[in-house]
């Protein structure tokens, strides 16, 4: 597989591939051969789609026709408490092997990575030494499953070290420098295949985290004010549907506003632009309105076509507005953001958004089901079918439908006429924490089933479960 003298046999990469222009359309698949630890270290961001920070990673290897190919990947944050390292290594190894077996491709081997930047006064070499035990635990756990780790690397401070080199004095004690980003053969192949490295998970999460600026206070006041008027109406069966229609009309109006905005370059400038297009009172009304599960499910139908992009931007913006005591309210917009990202093929953002939704509310069933289904590589089309069944109209036209309701002023005449909305929100009866996997296996991952509608939360973030 890998060899420190650079004379090893081929290590094919089946994930970075494309058609050879000289061979004609689809004549064969181009491959990148990785022979050295340096090439494996350089490959990690392309295998994950981002640059991991503070992470332990396993990449499965498959034997296809005598050559190794990359299979599934799994990542966990490195636990701050060393007493948790063994459990984390076990979870990572067993999760990846089990998931691979479920897809009918048990790994033949693994490549292990530990990635962490030095702390204050610490060198990369000291990071490598400190994480030696974690790397060994990962190798031991994989070995207990009869899946050997063929290479284990530490990446820190722009350098890498191998934990597997058997030759004393072969590798520099201070590590080997990483190549310049974008200069390797693998980077060229990734560009050719249309793959991109999207920065770090910290940068991705920043797009979904609540404001901590001075504007957060104004948003909190707007949420308090909106809660006093909206929550009693949501709790009242006579006015609940009226609030739902108002929420969907407002969401449709802002999605159209976002769609019409001039594009800007860069994630942060784009988010700043969107924040400027969304008023504090509008955000408050939407955040509170989406706490009603049926309303949220109807909003989830904005998941494909031209409406998906601006809808995802709106859900991100709303997640950023769940400030202060309203942090638990972020479960709804974060779940919507994760769902739209997954539905449009962005599994990276989907997993992070859904994990953050579960961080805001661990019992949020919609997020729990979607998170497991996404991690297991299921097709989101099963969920799309359920959401499409909510309305006889094409979901791509839902924003236009809300505009028509607004123009005619006849919201009551536009109640759902199709199959009743799917019930994918938090359960009303207490469920044991961590029971999502068992429930999903019984019901079928990614295929939601009906449950009772919960009462919305109070303005300060409380409320019944």
N, C-alpha and C positions, 0 to 999 in steps of 0.2 A: 504494500500500500504506500506507505511513506518511508523515506530513507534519508538519513542525514548526510550521506555522501552523494545524493542526487543521482543514484543509478538504479532506482527502483523501477518496477514495471508500471504500467499505466493505471491511473486511478480516475476512471471516467466520471464526469459530472453530468447526470441526466437532466438536471434542472436548468442549466444554462445552455440552451440549445436553439438552433434555428436552421433554416434551409440554406444549404450552400448555394450561393447565387450561380456558381459555375455549373452546378449539376442540374439546374432546372427546378421547377416547382416540386417540392416534396420528394425529391429523389432519395435523399438520405438526410439524416439529422447530424448536424455538426456537434462535436463534443469537445470539451476542454479536459485535458489530461493534467492531473495534479500529482506531482511526484514528491514534493518536499513539505516539511512542516511550514516553511515560509508561505508556500502556496495555499496550504490549508488555513493558515492564519488570515491570509488575504481574502479567502473565500467566505469567511463567516458572515460579513454584512450582506453579501449577495444571497447566501442561503436563507437568511432570515428576512431580508428586505429592509433592515435597519441596522444601526450600529448599537450593539448591546452594551449596556452599562450595568455594573454591579450584578452580573448575571452568571449563572451556571447553565450550560447548554450541552445537550446531547444531539448528535446528528447520526441517524441510522445509515448503515451501509447495506446495500443489496447486492447479491452476486447474480449477475445476469450474463450468461455465456462466458464465464471466466473472468469478467472484469467487474470491478466494484463500481456501484452507482450510489449516489446519495438518495436516501429515502426520507422518512419523516424527521421532523425536528421537534425538540421540546426545550423550553426555557423556564427557569425559575429565578427569582431574585435570590441573591445569596443572603441567608438569614444572618442577622446581626449577632445572634447568640450562637456560639459554636456548638452548644449542646443540641441545637436543632439541625445541624448539618447532616447527620446520619439519616434522619427522617426525610429531609429534603432530597437527599441523593436517592433514597429508596423510592420516593414518590416520582421523581423525575424518570428514573430507569424503568420502573414498572409501568408507569403511564405510557411511555413511548413504546415499549415492547408490546403491551396489551393493545394499544391503538393500532400498531402495525399488524399484529396478528388478526385483528378484527377486519382489516382490509385485505387479508390473505397474503401478507408479505412480511414474514418474520425477519427481523434484521440478522444479517450474518456477522455484523460487527458494529462498532460505534467509534465516533470521534468525539472526544470530550473537550470542553472549553470552560475555563473560569476566567472571567473578565472583571476587573475592578481597578479603578484609578487609585493612586497612592493617597493616603491621608496626609494631614499636615506633618511635615518633617519625615515622611516615609518615602522610600525609593521604590521603583518598580521591582527591583530584586527582592526587597523585603516583602512586598505583596506576594510575589511568587513563593517565597518561603512560608509565609503565613498561610497561604491557601493550599499548601502541599497536602495536608490531611484531607481537605475537601475533595481534591482531585483523586486521592487514593480511595476515598469512600465511593465516589462515582464509579471508579474502576471495579471496586469490590462488588457493588450492587449489580452492575452489568454482568460481571463474571458469575454471580450467583444465579443469574438467569440464562447462563450458557451463551452469553453474547459478549465476546471479548472486546475490550477497548484497544484499538490498534494505534491510537495516538491520543495524547492528552496534552493540551496546550494551555498556558497562562498568557493572557494578553493584558498588558498594563503599561501606561506611560509611553505609548508609541513603540513598545518593544514586545517580543514574545519569547517564551521559554518552553521547551518540551520536557514533560515529566517522564517520557518513555525512552529517551536516548540511552542505549546501553553502553556507549563508549565514553569512558571517563576522559574529560578534557575536550570532547568533540564540540560541545556547545559553549559559547561564551557565558561566563558567570553573570555578566551584566545583561544578558539577553541579546537577541538580534533585532535590529531595527525593522519595523514594519515598512513595507513599500509605500511610496506616495500614492494616495487615493486616486484611482482612475487610471493608473499607469500599467497595470498588469494585463496579461493575456485574458484573464478571467473578466476583468473590467470591460475589455473590448468586446468579449463575447456577450456579456450582460447587456451592453449598450446595443449590440446587434440584435439581441433577442427582445429588446424593448423593456428590460428589467431596470428598476431604479432602486437605489438605496435612499431611504427617506429620513436620514438623520438618526436621532435617538428616540427612545421611548419617552424620555423626559420632555422632549420637544413636542411629541404627539399628545401627551397627557396635558401639556400646558394649554392646548386648544380647548380642553374640556373642563378645566378646573375653575372653581369660583373665583371671581374677582377678589383681589385684596387691596385694591386702590381706593382712593377717596370716593369714587363713584359707587362703591359697594354700599355705603351708608344710604345714599339716595335710593338705591334699588331696594334695600331692606325696608325703608319707609314706604315705598310704593307697594311692596308685598303686604306689609301690615295693613295698609289702607284698603287694598283690593280684597284681602281676606275677610275683612269685616262685612263686606257686602256680598261677596261671592260664595263663601263657605255656607252660610245659612241657605242660600238658594240651591246649592248643590245637594245639601242634605234633605231638602224638601222635594219629595217625589213630584209635586205639581210643577216645579220650576226647573228641575234637573235637566230635562231635555232642552229647555230654552237656553240654559247656560251652555250646554253642549253645542248647540247650533251657533251661538255667539262665538264660542271658542274656535270652532272650525272655520267660520267666516273670517275671523280675525287672522287665523293662521294662514288661510288662503291668500288674504290680502298682502300679508308680509312676504309670503313666498313669491308672489308676483313682483313685489318691490325688490326682493333680493335678485330675482331673475333678470330684472331690467337694469341692475346696477352695472356700471362699467367695470370690467375685470381689472384686477391689479396683480402684480407679480409677488409671489412669496406668501407663505402661510400666515405669518403674523400680520403683515399689512392687510391681507384679505380679511382676517378676523377683526381687525380694527375698523375696516370699512363696514363690515356687517354690524358691529356694535353701534356704529353711528347711525345705522338705518333703523334701529330698533329702539323705541322709546321705553323708558322704565315702566310706565303704566301698562303699555302693551305687553311687555315681558311678564309683568306680574299677573295680568289676566290670563295669559297662556299657561304659565307655570301652574297656577291654581286650577285652571280648567282641565289640564291634562292629568290631574290627580284622579279624576274619574276614569275608571278603567275602560268603559265603553267609548268615551271620547278619545282616549289614547289609542284604542284599537282602530278606530275610524281614521285617525291621523296617520297610523302606521301604513295605511293603504297608499300613501304618497311615497312609493318605494321604487319606482322604475320610470323609464322614459325621461323626458325633459324636466319633469318636476322633481326628480330624485335629488339632483345636485343642490338646488336652492333649499329643498326641504332639509337635507343634511346640514346645511349651513345654519338654518334656523334652529335645529335641535342643538347644535353645538353652542350657538349663542345663548339659548335658554339655559343650558347647563352652566355656562359661565355666570349667569345671573342668580343662581341658587346660592345666595350668600348668607353668611352668618347662621342664624338658627334655622334657615331654610335648606340646609345642606341635604337633608333626607329627601326633599322634594326633587332633587336632581335625578333620582332613580328613573323617573318617567322620561325626561328628555335624553338622558344618557342611553337608556334602552332603545329609544327611537333612533338615536344616532347610530348605535351599534347595529340595529336591524337594517337601516338603510345602507350602511357601509357594507354589511355582509351581503345584502341583496344585490348590490352593484359590484360585488367582486373584491372588495377591499377587506380581506379577512384580518389584516393586522389592526386597522383601526377598529374593526368590529369587536375583536377580542378585548382590546384595551377599554373601549367604551363600556362593554358589557361587564367587564371586571370592575370598573369604577362604579357602575350602577349597583352591583352587588355590595361594593364597599359602602355605598350610601344607604342601602337597605338590603341586608343579606337574605331577607325573606321575599324579595320581589320575584315572583314566579316567572313572569315573562322573561326577565333577564336571565334567570337561572336556566330555563329551558333553552333559550337561544344560545347562551354561552356554551352549554354542553354540546348542543348540536353543531355549533361552529367549530369547536375544538375537535369533534369527532369527524369532521370533514363531510357532513351531510349536505345534501343539496337544498338550498333555501327555497326551492320551488314549492315544496310541500307547504311551507308557511305562506308563501305568496297566494296559493290557491285558497287557503282559508280566509285570507284578508280580502281577496277579490270577491269572495262570496258575500261580503257584507253589503254590497251595493250592486244593483243591476247595471250601473254605469261603469265604463272603463276607468280604472284608477288613474290613468294618465289625464283624464278630463276632470278629476275631482276639484282641482283648483278653479277651473272654469265654472264648475257646478256651484262652488261657494260664492263666486262672483255673481252668478245669476241669482242666488238666494238673496245676496246683499242688495242687488239692484231692484228686485221685486218686493223686498220686504216681507216675503211670505215664508219665513223659516219653518213654520209649523206644517206646511204642506210638503216639506221635503224630508220627512222622516224616512228611515231605512225601509225599503220595500223588499229587500232580498232576505237571505238567510240571516238569522240573528247573529250579532257580532260574536266573534270568538272570545272566550274568556281566558285571558292569559296574564292577568294581573296577580297581585299578591293574594294568597288564600286568606279567607276569613277565619278558618279554624286553624289553631296554632300547629305549625309543622316543625318537626325537629330540625335544627340547623344542620346543614350538610346533607339533608335528605333528598336533595334535588336529583342526584343520580339515580337513586332507587325509584323515585316517582317517574322520572323520565323513561327509565327502562320499561316500566309497566305500561306507560301511555304511548311510548314511541318517541324518541328524541326529535325535537323540532316540530312535532305535531301536537299543537295545543289542544286541550280539552276544556270543557266548560267548568267554571267555578263561580261561586257567589261573588257579587260585586262588593268590594270593601267600601266602607265609609271614607270620604276624603279626610285628609289631615286638617288639623286646626291651623290657623295662621302662623302659629309659632313653631310648627313642625311636629306637633304631637298627633294624636288621633288614634283611632282604634285600628288594630291589625286585622 
